[in-house]
Amino acid sequence: MNIFEELKARGLVFQTTDEEALEKALTEGSVSFYSGYDPTADSLHLGHLVPILVCRHLQLAGHKPFPLVGGATGLIGDPSFKDTERSLQTKETVDGWVKKIQSQLSRFLDFENGDNKAEMTNNYNWFASISFIDFLRDVGKYFTVNYMMSKESVKKRIETGISYTEFAYQIMQGYDFYELNRTHNVTLQIGGSDQWGNMTAGTELLRRKADKTGHVITVPLITDSTGKKFGKSEGNAIWLDATKTSPYEMYQFWLNVMDEDAVRFLKIFTFLTLDEIAEIEKEFNTARHERLAQKVLAREVVTLVHGEEAYQQALNITEQLFTGNIKGLSASELKQGLSNVPNYTVQTEDDLNIVELLVTSGIVTSKRQAREDIQNGAIYINGERIQDLDYSLSDSDKIDGELTVVRRGKKKYFVLKFD
């Protein structure tokens, strides 16, 4: 199975410009390729991971990546399938985001070894020196308004309005392809399915301006088995930055994917061989309640994004919280594992008696309820049941001097923080 066949078997190919010619190029020699990422935030998210993984597959197969972070296009804003125009960011903000995204990309591709080591690019490096007149004369003349209007990403915005700034975005992305071909002989672009119009603008410019052929691969928009856009958790993106989405949160995200999706996601998001995945699928289908596929998926992706140590920590947090062994975790681990539970910062004037504190912190609504819960054995401090109405919190109850975990019943956790 060649690399193109494997990408298709994994569900990583949605569209191509000329499948036969592209497969021939990928099997007969080393292809230089690129994939672009605009700095629209200070981190990439799970939606960006799929084209990144395609790039890694291609590099492992001997092809040479030129990841591009759009320091110039990030100042403009891509209209593709957006309902409204993006808010423009300052150059200082975009420059800061460029550096962070470049750092994230460096985790997934090899920039150090071999003839096909990755080379980072930034389209601000060539756009900054091009005058408006030169750009119109040397690039704009190759695009008709009719051609630009035919793009689906533009059509969807015509009714609500699109600025010339965003309308011209496709020409800028097209020029990226031309420039990378001119300087590095890049002949293939990788991107999301929503980028098809922008990407084929590049192949059109190559054809008309340089009489060359460029190839495009788009990756599919990943959805779960219900059709919901994948990569969102309760409306929030799953970020690749550990400070925005902790390794534990990412681990839980993968651990909780539906059975119907787990094996398909193993093919898309991991580097396990297809034969290994087939063996996992057999075992998984004999005992789905054990969630083997989800556990392997969570292990592989968290390790890929954050490293082995972060995966082991996420696994440890999961296991300790499941058993209620709060004291087996550090304060930093508990902050990851209990980041979404209610919390209360204890004030110096607060009464630390357990009855008073349960009410003050909002864990219960009345002293009567607090007394009933304590006497019925429903209150736990750091995993230990408290049934003494006169119990008062002390320094020994503060994990790492920072926090105390209160559990009410079997699953309701609360965190008390101390300044």
SULQUINOR-V672974 format. One record per pair of residues at least 6 apart in sequence whose ideal C-beta (glycine too) atoms are under 7 Angstrom apart, sorted by the first residue. I is the first residue (numbers start at 1). J is the second residue. Records with the same first field share a line. If there is no record, write none. Layout:
BEGIN
I = J + J
END
This chain:
BEGIN
1 = 9
2 = 26 + 27
3 = 26 + 57 + 58 + 61
4 = 22 + 23 + 26
7 = 13 + 54 + 57
9 = 274
10 = 267 + 268
11 = 220 + 264 + 267 + 268
12 = 50 + 54 + 219 + 268
13 = 217
14 = 193 + 218 + 219 + 220
15 = 193 + 196 + 218
16 = 22 + 215 + 216 + 217
17 = 200 + 203 + 215 + 216
18 = 215
22 = 215
25 = 31 + 187 + 215
26 = 63
30 = 62 + 63 + 64 + 116
31 = 63 + 187 + 188
32 = 64 + 66 + 184 + 185 + 186 + 187
33 = 58 + 63 + 65 + 186 + 188 + 189 + 190
34 = 65 + 66 + 67 + 68 + 180 + 186 + 189
35 = 51 + 55 + 67 + 189 + 190 + 191
36 = 68 + 70 + 173 + 176 + 191
37 = 44 + 48 + 69 + 70 + 101
38 = 70 + 73 + 74 + 78
39 = 69 + 70 + 74 + 94 + 97 + 98 + 101
40 = 74 + 86
41 = 97
42 = 97 + 100
43 = 100 + 104 + 239 + 240 + 241 + 244
44 = 101 + 104 + 240
45 = 231 + 237 + 238 + 239 + 240
46 = 231 + 237 + 238
47 = 231
49 = 240 + 269
50 = 219 + 222 + 268
51 = 190 + 191 + 192 + 219
52 = 105 + 108
53 = 269
54 = 190 + 217 + 219
55 = 65 + 67 + 109 + 190
56 = 108 + 109
58 = 65
59 = 65 + 109 + 110 + 116 + 118
62 = 116
63 = 116
64 = 116
65 = 109 + 118
66 = 119 + 121 + 180 + 184 + 186
67 = 105 + 109 + 118 + 120 + 121
68 = 121 + 122 + 123 + 176
69 = 98 + 101 + 102 + 122
70 = 123
71 = 94 + 95 + 98 + 122 + 123 + 124
72 = 123 + 124 + 127 + 172
73 = 123 + 169 + 172 + 173
74 = 94
75 = 88 + 91 + 94
76 = 165 + 166 + 169 + 172
77 = 85 + 86 + 88 + 165 + 166 + 169
78 = 169
79 = 153 + 154 + 157 + 162 + 166 + 169
80 = 153 + 194 + 195 + 198
81 = 153 + 156 + 194
83 = 160
85 = 163 + 166
98 = 122
102 = 120
104 = 240
109 = 118
110 = 117 + 118
111 = 117 + 118
121 = 180
123 = 176
126 = 179
139 = 171 + 175 + 205
140 = 171
142 = 205 + 208 + 209
143 = 171
148 = 154 + 167 + 170
151 = 170 + 197
152 = 197
153 = 197
154 = 162 + 167
169 = 198
170 = 197 + 198 + 201
171 = 201
173 = 198 + 201 + 202
174 = 201 + 202 + 204 + 205
175 = 205
176 = 202
177 = 189 + 202 + 205 + 206 + 214
178 = 202 + 205 + 206 + 209 + 210
180 = 186
181 = 187 + 206 + 210 + 212 + 214
187 = 214 + 215
188 = 215 + 217
189 = 199 + 202 + 214 + 216
190 = 217
191 = 199 + 218
192 = 218 + 219 + 221
193 = 218 + 219 + 220 + 221
194 = 221
195 = 218
196 = 218
199 = 216 + 218
200 = 216
202 = 214
203 = 214 + 216
206 = 212 + 214
207 = 213
221 = 229
222 = 230 + 231 + 268
223 = 229 + 230
224 = 230 + 258 + 261
225 = 258 + 260 + 261
231 = 237 + 238
233 = 253
238 = 245 + 250 + 253
239 = 245
240 = 305
242 = 306 + 310
246 = 336 + 339
247 = 302 + 306 + 310 + 311 + 313 + 314
248 = 314 + 317 + 336 + 337
249 = 339
250 = 302 + 305
251 = 298 + 302 + 314 + 318
254 = 294 + 297 + 298 + 301
255 = 294 + 295 + 298
257 = 265 + 294 + 297
259 = 288
262 = 284 + 293 + 294 + 297
263 = 277 + 281 + 284 + 293
265 = 297
266 = 272 + 277 + 280 + 293 + 296 + 297
267 = 274 + 277
269 = 297 + 301
270 = 297 + 300 + 301
272 = 300
280 = 292 + 293 + 296
281 = 293
283 = 292
284 = 292 + 293
299 = 311
302 = 310 + 311 + 314
303 = 311
313 = 333
317 = 329 + 333 + 336 + 337
320 = 328 + 329
321 = 337
324 = 383
325 = 383
326 = 382 + 383 + 405
327 = 382 + 383
329 = 337
330 = 400
331 = 399 + 400 + 402 + 403
334 = 399 + 403 + 405
338 = 405 + 413 + 415
341 = 413 + 414 + 415
342 = 414
343 = 414 + 415 + 417
344 = 361 + 362 + 416
345 = 417 + 419
346 = 416 + 417 + 418
350 = 357 + 360
351 = 357
352 = 392 + 393
353 = 392
354 = 374 + 386 + 391 + 392
355 = 367 + 370 + 371 + 374 + 389
357 = 393
358 = 364 + 370
359 = 366 + 367 + 370
361 = 414 + 416
363 = 406 + 408 + 414
364 = 370 + 373
371 = 389
373 = 379 + 408
374 = 386 + 387 + 389
375 = 387
377 = 385 + 387
378 = 408 + 409
379 = 386 + 406 + 408
380 = 386 + 406 + 407
381 = 397 + 404 + 406
382 = 397 + 399 + 404 + 405
393 = 404
397 = 404
398 = 404 + 418
402 = 417 + 418
403 = 415 + 416 + 417 + 418
404 = 416
405 = 413 + 415
406 = 414 + 416
407 = 413
408 = 414
END
